[in-house]
């Protein structure tokens, strides 16, 4: 028996605190994505080995941030969102090396759509009611359209999601 995966797109109505948290996380994701591209570009120009997303993530958390205390703000963002932005950068580089796309572009604030990815970690995360949605690190967020997304009570499960801001 195959399970059907379905996606829904709706507009949310976050509070001021939630907007600040979303903007911080998206800003951190943009910074980390650009940092990953820049780091690999320098390695590529030197003729050194390309750094994969996983090894970059380990290097960032275990070496770079502890040695640069001014970058500790990176840890305030939702870790899964930051990991996803590194994976996106890795995918962009892999596509470039396979000659499937051009060299990856850096993301500019206000010019490109950057997303905040979230995933279900425990049963209390990612629940949906008629007019609100529970998102990890944000809590309950009100939706602008009521009843558009099927609720958890109806037997639907939310596996993951993305919060994005239009540039």
Z-matrix of the N, CA and C atoms (Angstrom, degrees):
N
C 1 1.458
C 2 1.527 1 109.47
N 3 1.311 2 116.94 1 125.73
C 4 1.460 3 121.87 2 -179.36
C 5 1.526 4 109.81 3 -94.70
N 6 1.307 5 114.33 4 142.56
C 7 1.467 6 118.78 5 177.76
C 8 1.517 7 108.85 6 -96.16
N 9 1.293 8 114.85 7 143.74
C 10 1.450 9 121.16 8 -179.19
C 11 1.525 10 110.14 9 -92.58
N 12 1.315 11 115.83 10 125.84
C 13 1.456 12 120.52 11 175.48
C 14 1.525 13 107.69 12 -98.73
N 15 1.306 14 115.68 13 131.69
C 16 1.443 15 120.38 14 -178.08
C 17 1.523 16 108.94 15 -132.58
N 18 1.316 17 117.07 16 145.94
C 19 1.459 18 118.57 17 177.25
C 20 1.524 19 109.89 18 -121.72
N 21 1.316 20 114.83 19 148.39
C 22 1.456 21 122.34 20 179.39
C 23 1.519 22 108.58 21 -128.42
N 24 1.309 23 115.90 22 145.16
C 25 1.456 24 120.52 23 177.43
C 26 1.521 25 107.61 24 -123.87
N 27 1.316 26 116.28 25 125.32
C 28 1.456 27 120.41 26 -179.57
C 29 1.521 28 109.67 27 -142.85
N 30 1.304 29 116.13 28 163.49
C 31 1.450 30 121.42 29 179.19
C 32 1.521 31 108.65 30 -94.86
N 33 1.334 32 115.75 31 136.44
C 34 1.468 33 119.87 32 178.95
C 35 1.524 34 109.29 33 -107.00
N 36 1.317 35 115.25 34 162.25
C 37 1.461 36 121.89 35 -178.86
C 38 1.532 37 108.23 36 -125.38
N 39 1.350 38 118.20 37 77.09
C 40 1.468 39 120.48 38 -175.57
C 41 1.525 40 113.03 39 -75.14
N 42 1.325 41 115.38 40 156.78
C 43 1.465 42 120.83 41 175.64
C 44 1.533 43 108.08 42 -75.08
N 45 1.325 44 116.98 43 174.61
C 46 1.464 45 121.66 44 -178.86
C 47 1.534 46 110.40 45 -61.49
N 48 1.351 47 117.02 46 -44.04
C 49 1.472 48 120.71 47 179.63
C 50 1.531 49 110.74 48 -63.09
N 51 1.331 50 116.73 49 -40.82
C 52 1.455 51 120.99 50 179.38
C 53 1.530 52 111.05 51 -66.31
N 54 1.342 53 117.00 52 -38.02
C 55 1.470 54 120.50 53 176.93
C 56 1.520 55 110.57 54 -61.83
N 57 1.342 56 116.96 55 -42.22
C 58 1.462 57 121.67 56 179.34
C 59 1.527 58 109.88 57 -61.74
N 60 1.341 59 115.89 58 -44.78
C 61 1.464 60 121.04 59 -179.97
C 62 1.537 61 111.31 60 -64.10
N 63 1.340 62 116.60 61 -41.85
C 64 1.463 63 121.32 62 178.49
C 65 1.531 64 110.03 63 -62.69
N 66 1.342 65 116.42 64 -46.67
C 67 1.464 66 120.43 65 -179.54
C 68 1.515 67 112.38 66 -63.48
N 69 1.349 68 116.86 67 -39.63
C 70 1.471 69 120.69 68 177.60
C 71 1.526 70 110.65 69 -63.06
N 72 1.336 71 116.55 70 -46.05
C 73 1.457 72 120.86 71 -178.42
C 74 1.519 73 111.05 72 -64.95
N 75 1.330 74 117.05 73 -44.78
C 76 1.466 75 120.29 74 179.77
C 77 1.530 76 110.38 75 -65.39
N 78 1.334 77 116.95 76 -38.39
C 79 1.469 78 120.91 77 176.90
C 80 1.523 79 111.56 78 -63.19
N 81 1.327 80 116.24 79 -42.53
C 82 1.464 81 120.55 80 178.07
C 83 1.525 82 110.51 81 -64.74
N 84 1.340 83 117.11 82 -42.49
C 85 1.469 84 120.90 83 178.65
C 86 1.523 85 110.78 84 -60.88
N 87 1.334 86 117.32 85 -42.52
C 88 1.461 87 121.73 86 178.56
C 89 1.523 88 110.00 87 -62.53
N 90 1.350 89 116.60 88 -45.48
C 91 1.459 90 121.52 89 -179.23
C 92 1.529 91 111.04 90 -61.44
N 93 1.341 92 116.29 91 -46.74
C 94 1.469 93 120.46 92 -178.43
C 95 1.530 94 111.04 93 -65.44
N 96 1.335 95 117.35 94 -40.55
C 97 1.470 96 121.79 95 177.43
C 98 1.532 97 109.98 96 -59.47
N 99 1.340 98 116.60 97 -49.03
C 100 1.460 99 120.95 98 179.61
C 101 1.524 100 111.69 99 -64.95
N 102 1.337 101 116.42 100 -38.25
C 103 1.467 102 121.73 101 178.41
C 104 1.526 103 110.39 102 -63.25
N 105 1.337 104 115.97 103 -42.06
C 106 1.471 105 121.54 104 177.86
C 107 1.526 106 110.70 105 -62.70
N 108 1.343 107 116.75 106 -45.81
C 109 1.469 108 120.27 107 178.59
C 110 1.530 109 110.84 108 -62.43
N 111 1.328 110 116.44 109 -45.11
C 112 1.473 111 121.04 110 -179.98
C 113 1.521 112 111.95 111 -62.59
N 114 1.326 113 116.46 112 -43.40
C 115 1.472 114 121.64 113 -179.99
C 116 1.529 115 110.39 114 -62.08
N 117 1.332 116 116.80 115 -45.72
C 118 1.463 117 120.07 116 -179.81
C 119 1.523 118 111.95 117 -70.85
N 120 1.335 119 117.00 118 -30.58
C 121 1.469 120 120.44 119 177.01
C 122 1.522 121 109.65 120 -64.91
N 123 1.352 122 117.25 121 -42.83
C 124 1.472 123 120.96 122 177.70
C 125 1.523 124 110.71 123 -63.13
N 126 1.344 125 116.53 124 -43.40
C 127 1.468 126 119.94 125 177.70
C 128 1.529 127 110.33 126 -61.96
N 129 1.322 128 116.83 127 -41.86
C 130 1.472 129 122.76 128 -179.15
C 131 1.538 130 110.71 129 -63.88
N 132 1.349 131 116.20 130 -41.92
C 133 1.469 132 120.89 131 179.82
C 134 1.527 133 111.44 132 -66.63
N 135 1.341 134 117.59 133 -33.42
C 136 1.466 135 122.05 134 178.15
C 137 1.524 136 111.70 135 -78.32
N 138 1.331 137 116.38 136 -11.46
C 139 1.463 138 120.28 137 -178.28
C 140 1.522 139 112.81 138 83.01
N 141 1.329 140 115.96 139 17.78
C 142 1.469 141 120.07 140 -179.82
C 143 1.529 142 110.69 141 -89.42
N 144 1.343 143 114.98 142 172.60
C 145 1.466 144 122.67 143 -178.25
C 146 1.531 145 111.27 144 -67.85
N 147 1.327 146 116.41 145 138.73
C 148 1.465 147 124.33 146 176.57
C 149 1.530 148 109.73 147 -63.91
N 150 1.322 149 117.93 148 136.38
C 151 1.464 150 121.98 149 -179.80
C 152 1.524 151 109.38 150 -93.80
N 153 1.322 152 116.84 151 122.51
C 154 1.462 153 120.86 152 -179.79
C 155 1.531 154 110.17 153 -70.87
N 156 1.319 155 115.91 154 166.20
C 157 1.455 156 120.97 155 -179.22
C 158 1.515 157 112.65 156 -61.87
N 159 1.324 158 116.31 157 -41.25
C 160 1.472 159 120.50 158 -178.46
C 161 1.531 160 111.24 159 -66.13
N 162 1.335 161 116.86 160 -46.23
C 163 1.468 162 119.49 161 -179.55
C 164 1.537 163 110.92 162 -67.89
N 165 1.339 164 117.01 163 -33.15
C 166 1.469 165 120.34 164 176.56
C 167 1.522 166 110.06 165 -66.06
N 168 1.336 167 117.10 166 -41.68
C 169 1.463 168 121.81 167 179.62
C 170 1.532 169 110.79 168 -61.76
N 171 1.335 170 116.08 169 -43.25
C 172 1.474 171 121.00 170 178.46
C 173 1.526 172 109.76 171 -64.41
N 174 1.341 173 116.59 172 -45.06
C 175 1.467 174 121.41 173 179.84
C 176 1.524 175 110.86 174 -62.69
N 177 1.334 176 116.72 175 -42.92
C 178 1.461 177 121.82 176 -178.83
C 179 1.527 178 111.13 177 -61.89
N 180 1.334 179 117.07 178 -48.03
C 181 1.469 180 121.23 179 -175.89
C 182 1.523 181 113.59 180 -76.71
N 183 1.340 182 118.06 181 -34.49
C 184 1.467 183 120.16 182 -173.82
C 185 1.524 184 114.34 183 -97.19
N 186 1.338 185 118.27 184 -24.16
C 187 1.458 186 119.72 185 -178.16
C 188 1.520 187 113.29 186 -117.81
N 189 1.338 188 116.61 187 -53.48
C 190 1.468 189 119.81 188 -171.64
C 191 1.528 190 113.01 189 -66.68
N 192 1.328 191 117.80 190 -53.58
C 193 1.478 192 120.21 191 -177.10
C 194 1.536 193 111.87 192 -64.72
N 195 1.360 194 120.89 193 -44.69
C 196 1.471 195 119.02 194 177.38
C 197 1.534 196 113.35 195 -61.98
N 198 1.356 197 117.79 196 -32.27
C 199 1.466 198 120.73 197 179.97
C 200 1.528 199 112.90 198 -83.77
N 201 1.326 200 117.72 199 -13.07
C 202 1.463 201 122.29 200 178.14
C 203 1.526 202 109.37 201 -125.34
N 204 1.344 203 118.05 202 84.21
C 205 1.471 204 120.79 203 -175.98
C 206 1.530 205 113.92 204 -60.34
N 207 1.343 206 118.17 205 -20.44
C 208 1.465 207 120.06 206 178.23
C 209 1.529 208 112.09 207 -72.23
N 210 1.340 209 117.97 208 -11.21
C 211 1.474 210 121.82 209 179.89
C 212 1.530 211 112.28 210 -102.07
N 213 1.337 212 117.56 211 13.91
C 214 1.469 213 121.39 212 -177.86
C 215 1.534 214 111.47 213 -63.59
N 216 1.331 215 117.75 214 -20.88
C 217 1.468 216 122.20 215 179.69
C 218 1.528 217 112.09 216 -61.42
N 219 1.326 218 117.89 217 -19.52
C 220 1.468 219 121.10 218 178.90
C 221 1.518 220 111.62 219 -63.57
N 222 1.323 221 116.03 220 -28.51
C 223 1.467 222 120.39 221 -177.73
C 224 1.525 223 112.70 222 -76.45
N 225 1.335 224 117.91 223 -13.08
C 226 1.472 225 121.07 224 -179.22
C 227 1.525 226 111.65 225 -73.49
N 228 1.317 227 116.95 226 -24.00
C 229 1.467 228 121.26 227 -178.61
C 230 1.529 229 110.41 228 -77.04
N 231 1.327 230 115.65 229 159.93
C 232 1.459 231 122.89 230 178.73
C 233 1.529 232 108.46 231 -63.37
N 234 1.331 233 117.39 232 120.37
C 235 1.468 234 122.14 233 -171.74
C 236 1.526 235 113.54 234 -60.97
N 237 1.332 236 117.06 235 -35.83
C 238 1.469 237 119.96 236 -179.35
C 239 1.536 238 110.54 237 -66.47
N 240 1.330 239 117.01 238 -34.88
C 241 1.461 240 120.92 239 178.52
C 242 1.526 241 110.67 240 -66.86
N 243 1.342 242 116.44 241 -41.88
C 244 1.462 243 121.03 242 178.86
C 245 1.525 244 110.30 243 -65.20
N 246 1.338 245 116.74 244 -42.79
C 247 1.473 246 120.79 245 177.96
C 248 1.523 247 111.49 246 -60.98
N 249 1.332 248 116.28 247 -40.07
C 250 1.461 249 121.35 248 179.92
C 251 1.533 250 110.76 249 -64.71
N 252 1.336 251 117.61 250 -38.44
C 253 1.468 252 119.62 251 178.96
C 254 1.526 253 110.96 252 -67.95
N 255 1.339 254 117.61 253 -34.22
C 256 1.470 255 120.73 254 174.89
C 257 1.528 256 109.74 255 -66.80
N 258 1.345 257 116.69 256 -42.12
C 259 1.473 258 120.69 257 177.47
C 260 1.527 259 111.08 258 -60.98
N 261 1.352 260 116.53 259 -39.81
C 262 1.461 261 120.50 260 178.25
C 263 1.529 262 110.98 261 -62.39
N 264 1.331 263 116.01 262 -41.00
C 265 1.471 264 120.49 263 176.80
C 266 1.513 265 111.33 264 -64.38
N 267 1.330 266 116.64 265 -40.62
C 268 1.467 267 121.84 266 178.47
C 269 1.533 268 110.18 267 -63.32
N 270 1.324 269 116.62 268 -42.44
C 271 1.468 270 121.48 269 177.96
C 272 1.526 271 110.41 270 -62.08
N 273 1.335 272 116.50 271 -41.99
C 274 1.467 273 120.74 272 179.79
C 275 1.524 274 110.93 273 -62.11
N 276 1.350 275 116.79 274 -43.06
C 277 1.462 276 120.42 275 178.25
C 278 1.525 277 111.52 276 -66.93
N 279 1.323 278 117.43 277 -41.15
C 280 1.464 279 121.40 278 179.55
C 281 1.526 280 109.94 279 -61.19
N 282 1.332 281 117.09 280 -43.46
C 283 1.464 282 120.90 281 177.70
C 284 1.530 283 110.88 282 -62.94
N 285 1.350 284 116.50 283 -37.16
C 286 1.464 285 120.62 284 179.07
C 287 1.536 286 110.54 285 -65.40
N 288 1.333 287 116.75 286 -44.85
C 289 1.466 288 120.50 287 -178.55
C 290 1.524 289 112.45 288 -68.30
N 291 1.340 290 116.98 289 -27.02
C 292 1.469 291 120.84 290 177.37
C 293 1.530 292 111.64 291 -86.87
N 294 1.341 293 116.85 292 6.10
C 295 1.471 294 124.09 293 -179.80
C 296 1.533 295 112.09 294 60.41
N 297 1.334 296 116.46 295 34.13
C 298 1.463 297 121.06 296 177.82
C 299 1.525 298 111.70 297 -96.16
N 300 1.334 299 116.93 298 -18.27
C 301 1.468 300 120.22 299 179.68
C 302 1.530 301 109.45 300 -153.92
N 303 1.330 302 115.50 301 172.63
C 304 1.464 303 121.06 302 179.37
C 305 1.532 304 110.29 303 -76.41
N 306 1.328 305 115.74 304 175.41
C 307 1.467 306 120.07 305 178.74
C 308 1.525 307 109.11 306 -60.69
N 309 1.332 308 118.23 307 136.93
C 310 1.476 309 121.06 308 -176.61
C 311 1.527 310 112.15 309 -59.35
N 312 1.324 311 115.32 310 141.20
C 313 1.467 312 121.46 311 179.34
C 314 1.518 313 110.96 312 -92.46
N 315 1.332 314 115.23 313 149.01
C 316 1.455 315 120.36 314 173.82
C 317 1.529 316 108.38 315 -76.04
N 318 1.331 317 116.68 316 147.95
C 319 1.473 318 121.86 317 -179.40
C 320 1.528 319 108.90 318 -90.55
N 321 1.323 320 116.10 319 131.08
C 322 1.463 321 120.76 320 177.91
C 323 1.521 322 109.65 321 -105.49
N 324 1.319 323 115.67 322 143.98
C 325 1.463 324 120.43 323 178.67
C 326 1.528 325 109.21 324 -65.79
N 327 1.328 326 116.35 325 127.85
C 328 1.451 327 120.87 326 178.19
C 329 1.518 328 114.45 327 83.66
N 330 1.337 329 118.07 328 -9.73
C 331 1.468 330 121.18 329 -177.83
C 332 1.522 331 112.06 330 -107.52
N 333 1.333 332 117.13 331 -31.61
C 334 1.464 333 119.05 332 -175.79
C 335 1.527 334 110.14 333 -126.74
N 336 1.320 335 114.78 334 149.73
C 337 1.459 336 120.39 335 -179.81
C 338 1.527 337 110.06 336 -78.43
N 339 1.318 338 116.47 337 118.17
C 340 1.459 339 121.68 338 175.49
C 341 1.513 340 105.95 339 -114.51
N 342 1.324 341 116.42 340 141.75
C 343 1.456 342 120.23 341 -173.47
C 344 1.521 343 111.88 342 -117.22
N 345 1.344 344 114.68 343 155.52
C 346 1.457 345 121.73 344 174.70
C 347 1.528 346 106.28 345 -109.96
N 348 1.315 347 116.61 346 114.65
C 349 1.457 348 122.37 347 -176.42
C 350 1.518 349 108.90 348 -92.95
N 351 1.323 350 117.08 349 139.29
C 352 1.461 351 120.17 350 173.06
C 353 1.517 352 109.57 351 -134.37
N 354 1.322 353 115.29 352 151.02
C 355 1.456 354 121.25 353 -176.34
C 356 1.524 355 108.84 354 -133.69
N 357 1.328 356 116.37 355 154.06
C 358 1.463 357 120.92 356 -179.42
C 359 1.524 358 109.49 357 -77.15
N 360 1.334 359 116.79 358 116.79
C 361 1.466 360 121.77 359 179.49
C 362 1.516 361 112.32 360 -97.34
N 363 1.326 362 116.42 361 -40.62
C 364 1.462 363 119.93 362 179.61
C 365 1.528 364 108.90 363 -139.77
N 366 1.325 365 118.47 364 167.60
C 367 1.472 366 121.55 365 -174.34
C 368 1.532 367 115.17 366 -57.97
N 369 1.335 368 118.19 367 -25.98
C 370 1.463 369 120.20 368 -178.45
C 371 1.533 370 112.23 369 -78.45
N 372 1.345 371 117.26 370 -17.84
C 373 1.468 372 121.66 371 177.65
C 374 1.521 373 110.46 372 -76.33
N 375 1.302 374 115.77 373 159.11
C 376 1.465 375 123.64 374 170.31
C 377 1.520 376 113.93 375 51.95
N 378 1.316 377 116.98 376 57.34
C 379 1.451 378 120.65 377 173.24
C 380 1.510 379 108.73 378 -107.36
N 381 1.294 380 116.03 379 151.03
C 382 1.466 381 120.30 380 -178.94
C 383 1.518 382 109.89 381 -127.87
N 384 1.307 383 115.24 382 128.93
C 385 1.458 384 121.30 383 171.83
C 386 1.517 385 107.26 384 -113.17
N 387 1.306 386 117.16 385 -179.76
C 388 1.463 387 122.26 386 -173.23
C 389 1.534 388 113.83 387 -54.90
N 390 1.323 389 116.47 388 -39.75
C 391 1.456 390 119.88 389 -173.87
C 392 1.527 391 114.16 390 -124.54
N 393 1.331 392 117.17 391 4.04
C 394 1.468 393 119.14 392 -179.02
C 395 1.518 394 112.00 393 -147.69
N 396 1.317 395 115.21 394 160.96
C 397 1.463 396 123.47 395 -174.42
C 398 1.520 397 108.46 396 -132.82
N 399 1.337 398 117.90 397 134.82
C 400 1.459 399 121.56 398 178.16
C 401 1.526 400 108.70 399 -95.82
N 402 1.331 401 116.24 400 115.64
C 403 1.465 402 122.65 401 -178.75
C 404 1.524 403 108.18 402 -113.85
N 405 1.361 404 118.13 403 132.93
C 406 1.466 405 120.19 404 178.10
C 407 1.525 406 110.92 405 -55.51
N 408 1.316 407 116.87 406 141.17
C 409 1.475 408 127.80 407 -177.78
C 410 1.527 409 114.14 408 70.42
N 411 1.325 410 119.06 409 -19.25
C 412 1.470 411 120.62 410 178.78
C 413 1.518 412 112.22 411 -102.29
N 414 1.329 413 116.41 412 -28.48
C 415 1.460 414 120.23 413 -176.01
C 416 1.520 415 110.41 414 84.48
N 417 1.326 416 115.87 415 -153.35
C 418 1.466 417 120.44 416 -178.81
C 419 1.527 418 109.41 417 -76.50
N 420 1.337 419 115.79 418 127.52
C 421 1.462 420 122.37 419 178.33
C 422 1.523 421 108.03 420 -120.23
N 423 1.329 422 116.45 421 131.27
C 424 1.469 423 120.84 422 179.73
C 425 1.523 424 110.36 423 -74.41
N 426 1.345 425 115.24 424 143.77
C 427 1.458 426 120.83 425 176.18
C 428 1.520 427 108.58 426 -101.68
N 429 1.331 428 116.31 427 150.47
C 430 1.462 429 119.80 428 179.82
C 431 1.521 430 111.95 429 -77.38
N 432 1.354 431 116.54 430 -31.38
C 433 1.467 432 120.21 431 179.11
C 434 1.519 433 108.83 432 -106.84
N 435 1.329 434 117.35 433 125.70
C 436 1.463 435 120.47 434 179.73
C 437 1.519 436 109.43 435 -88.41
N 438 1.328 437 116.05 436 137.29
C 439 1.458 438 120.88 437 173.78
C 440 1.512 439 115.79 438 77.27
N 441 1.334 440 118.24 439 6.61
C 442 1.466 441 120.46 440 -179.20
C 443 1.529 442 111.18 441 -76.50
N 444 1.318 443 116.26 442 -42.02
C 445 1.462 444 121.07 443 179.54
C 446 1.518 445 108.78 444 -93.35
N 447 1.351 446 118.24 445 132.80
C 448 1.471 447 120.57 446 177.46
C 449 1.535 448 110.24 447 -60.62
N 450 1.310 449 116.74 448 140.92
C 451 1.459 450 121.10 449 -175.39
C 452 1.521 451 112.64 450 -86.46
N 453 1.326 452 114.55 451 164.99
C 454 1.463 453 121.80 452 178.60
C 455 1.527 454 110.13 453 -66.45
N 456 1.335 455 116.99 454 -31.79
C 457 1.470 456 121.18 455 -179.88
C 458 1.523 457 111.66 456 -63.53
N 459 1.332 458 117.03 457 -28.60
C 460 1.462 459 121.63 458 179.94
C 461 1.529 460 112.75 459 -79.24
N 462 1.337 461 117.11 460 0.97
C 463 1.460 462 120.77 461 178.15
C 464 1.518 463 114.51 462 98.11
N 465 1.322 464 118.41 463 3.87
C 466 1.458 465 121.80 464 178.26
C 467 1.522 466 109.75 465 -82.38
N 468 1.340 467 116.71 466 145.42
C 469 1.466 468 121.46 467 178.50
C 470 1.521 469 108.94 468 -120.43
N 471 1.330 470 115.06 469 135.54
C 472 1.464 471 119.98 470 175.43
C 473 1.521 472 107.46 471 -97.54
N 474 1.321 473 116.96 472 120.88
C 475 1.470 474 122.12 473 -179.15
C 476 1.527 475 110.90 474 -89.85
N 477 1.337 476 116.45 475 -44.99
C 478 1.463 477 121.08 476 -179.65
C 479 1.518 478 108.41 477 -159.90
N 480 1.322 479 115.64 478 173.10
C 481 1.448 480 119.53 479 -179.50
C 482 1.510 481 111.28 480 -162.41
N 483 1.315 482 115.16 481 174.35
C 484 1.458 483 121.41 482 -178.97
C 485 1.519 484 109.18 483 -139.27
N 486 1.330 485 115.32 484 134.20
C 487 1.458 486 120.75 485 173.84
C 488 1.517 487 105.51 486 -108.14
N 489 1.330 488 116.80 487 124.99
C 490 1.465 489 118.84 488 -179.45
C 491 1.514 490 110.21 489 -131.54
N 492 1.323 491 114.50 490 155.64
C 493 1.452 492 121.56 491 176.74
C 494 1.512 493 106.45 492 -118.36
N 495 1.323 494 117.13 493 130.54
C 496 1.465 495 120.90 494 177.90
C 497 1.517 496 109.40 495 -70.00
N 498 1.336 497 115.68 496 133.77
C 499 1.463 498 120.91 497 -179.75
C 500 1.527 499 109.84 498 -71.58
